[in-house]
């Protein structure tokens, strides 16, 4: 073969190889695109009126998608929880600290949010222990109010606080788990959406077996078992309970070694199948995480969440295909 034709043949092979590589590996880095996307919503140490939105490909390294992405027209925006509905919209629910109301907003892109309104929660804790505020008819003469002793049963069904709402989707049912009180300790309850627009809700039902003085309850389902992670307000620790149904009865099992003065647990599955719990170490101003590789039975030592520890408070996290 003449030298000129041989050189052209070699050059053609090089160009074809390069072209095939460009087709097979789009992007300048040559790395495969992530197949999962993690969205985190949170309020911050500097503002509990604004919700910040973060994104991650692995659930560890988060970057800001938009800071101050949402501020409700009134009240606070604490303890946000996020999920993506079957209508394609993202929804958040959050603590308003405005009586017994929880707030709702939605977005098509996680960046621009529309206020949907607040839902008043009228009833919760009649005759449940530890939910009163010590000013009811069973209190000493001269006191006023409608709830019983703080260490006895509530004498009122009227909710004074509805805090830390958390989405929980179970099959085709969209639920919110929230912590409610008539003035004393909190009790976890579940409400179920009665319409696809999430505008109407069932009466609240208690999560049996968890009991009073528990707040920030979140639930995930693994197989046929429901796992609840909840803060014991007396001991200031996050506990772990399991049940055959979302409403219980729950039985407590050994939790991870997550330390004390932690709250706001958020649990999500990682790309490798492990589970991660995020925890707000509120007295230290840190955000922690711990992983389980054996189906939520044992947990790794806690680590600080890189980049966001010291900034975010009581986060909500979802994972979805990228």
Number of C-alpha atoms within 10 A of each C-alpha: 6 6 8 8 10 11 11 11 11 10 12 12 11 11 11 11 11 12 11 10 12 13 9 11 13 12 11 7 8 11 9 10 12 12 11 15 17 22 22 26 28 27 26 21 12 10 15 18 18 19 27 22 24 20 22 18 19 16 21 17 14 19 15 14 17 16 16 16 15 23 18 20 9 9 16 20 24 26 25 29 27 24 22 19 15 9 9 10 13 17 23 25 27 28 28 26 18 17 15 22 22 23 24 23 19 22 17 14 10 23 16 11 19 14 16 16 15 19 16 14 21 15 18 28 30 19 16 21 22 25 33 30 23 25 21 20 17 18 17 11 9 7 12 13 16 20 29 27 22 20 16 18 22 31 25 23 19 20 21 20 25 29 26 27 30 27 25 22 17 11 6 8 12 19 21 20 26 27 26 32 32 30 25 25 26 28 28 31 23 22 21 20 16 14 12 13 9 15 13 13 17 12 14 20 16 23 21 17 15 26 18 24 23 24 25 27 28 25 22 19 17 10 7 9 13 18 25 25 26 25 23 23 18 9 12 14 18 26 22 22 20 22 20 14 15 22 18 18 15 21 15 15 12 10 16 20 14 21 12 15 18 23 26 26 25 26 23 19 19 19 15 8 12 14 18 22 22 25 27 23 22 17 9 10 13 19 26 21 23 21 22 19 15 11 12 17 12 15 20 14 14 18 16 17 20 13 13 19 17 19 14 23 28 24 25 27 23 19 21 12 8 10
